[in-house]
Amino acid sequence: MDMIFKLPVLLVLLFILFSLFQGMYYLAKDDGSNQSTRVVRALTIRVVLSLLLFLILMGGYFFGLLQPHGIL
């Protein structure tokens, strides 16, 4: 895999982790009395980024940048 393909995959993975921890932080710090939707927004961003990562990996396979390999 070229570095030009690895870098976007790693960046999206880092953003997914950041959004996951951001949602966890908002879940712990926000009280239930206000109409705060920060947890939902953070987790929605994580789902969208996960779909983007899936599309990047599928595109890499489609264009021949990724080659599947077996156990051996």
C-alpha positions as CSV (number, residue, x, y, z in Angstrom):
1,M,0.0,0.0,0.0
2,D,1.3,3.4,-0.9
3,M,1.7,6.1,1.7
4,I,-0.8,8.2,-0.3
5,F,-3.5,5.6,0.5
6,K,-2.4,4.9,4.1
7,L,-2.5,8.5,5.2
8,P,-6.2,9.1,4.6
9,V,-7.1,5.8,6.2
10,L,-5.1,6.6,9.3
11,L,-6.5,10.1,9.5
12,V,-10.1,8.8,9.3
13,L,-9.3,6.2,12.0
14,L,-7.9,8.9,14.3
15,F,-11.0,11.1,13.7
16,I,-13.2,8.1,14.5
17,L,-11.4,7.5,17.8
18,F,-11.5,11.2,18.6
19,S,-15.3,11.3,18.0
20,L,-15.8,8.2,20.1
21,F,-13.9,9.6,23.1
22,Q,-15.7,13.0,22.6
23,G,-19.1,11.2,22.8
24,M,-17.9,9.4,25.9
25,Y,-16.8,12.7,27.5
26,Y,-20.1,14.4,26.7
27,L,-22.1,11.4,28.0
28,A,-20.2,11.6,31.4
29,K,-20.3,15.4,31.7
30,D,-23.7,16.5,30.4
31,D,-26.6,16.2,32.8
32,G,-30.0,15.0,31.5
33,S,-31.9,18.1,32.4
34,N,-30.9,20.3,29.4
35,Q,-31.7,19.6,25.8
36,S,-28.1,18.9,24.9
37,T,-27.6,16.8,21.8
38,R,-23.8,16.8,21.9
39,V,-23.6,13.0,22.5
40,V,-25.9,12.2,19.6
41,R,-24.0,14.6,17.3
42,A,-20.6,13.1,18.3
43,L,-21.8,9.6,17.7
44,T,-23.4,10.5,14.4
45,I,-20.1,11.9,13.2
46,R,-18.5,8.7,14.3
47,V,-20.9,6.6,12.2
48,V,-20.5,8.9,9.2
49,L,-16.7,8.6,9.5
50,S,-16.9,4.9,9.8
51,L,-19.0,4.7,6.6
52,L,-16.4,7.0,4.9
53,L,-13.6,4.6,6.0
54,F,-15.6,1.7,4.6
55,L,-16.0,3.5,1.2
56,I,-12.3,4.4,1.1
57,L,-11.3,0.8,1.7
58,M,-13.8,-0.5,-0.9
59,G,-12.5,2.1,-3.4
60,G,-8.9,1.0,-2.7
61,Y,-9.9,-2.6,-3.4
62,F,-11.8,-1.6,-6.6
63,F,-8.9,0.5,-8.0
64,G,-6.4,-2.2,-7.1
65,L,-4.6,-0.4,-4.3
66,L,-5.6,-3.1,-1.8
67,Q,-5.0,-6.8,-2.4
68,P,-6.8,-9.4,-0.3
69,H,-4.6,-12.1,1.1
70,G,-5.3,-15.5,2.7
71,I,-4.1,-16.9,6.0
72,L,-1.1,-18.5,4.3
